[in-house]
Amino acid sequence: MENWSRHWKGSVKPRKQRAYAREAPIHVKRQSLAAHLSKELRGKHKTRSITLRVGDKVTVLRGQFRKKSGKVERVDAPASRVYVTGIELAKKDGGKSQYPLHPSNLIITELESDKRRFTERKA
């Protein structure tokens, strides 16, 4: 495969768009791990979606864990998946394994805030 190029995202070819997402470096993939905000947060922060971070409280919208909520425990940028507390599968030996979720199937209900996340931008 050719080396990744940021110019691929300007292409209309689906093949190149998939290659852009698949071959992107981790710092670029991390930016695409965003989920929509709840209506209350959307009104407060004046933005529709935001990148997920550990500690954010989310609710699952699609799949077998629909309507369950929990805190983001781990963000796996290379695999484009998020792990949430309380979202687990039972293994045959009686143990539990965390279930990876795609950020598009989540909605953020509460943000883990720090001073760098929402800095006032100078006009």
Secondary structure, 3 states (H helix, E strand, C coil): CCCCCHHHHHCCCHHHHHHHHHHCCHHHHHHHCEEEECHHHHHHHCCCEEECCCCCEEEECCCCCCCCEEEEEEEECCCCEEEECCCEEECCCCCEEECCECHHHEEEEECCCCCCCCCCCCC
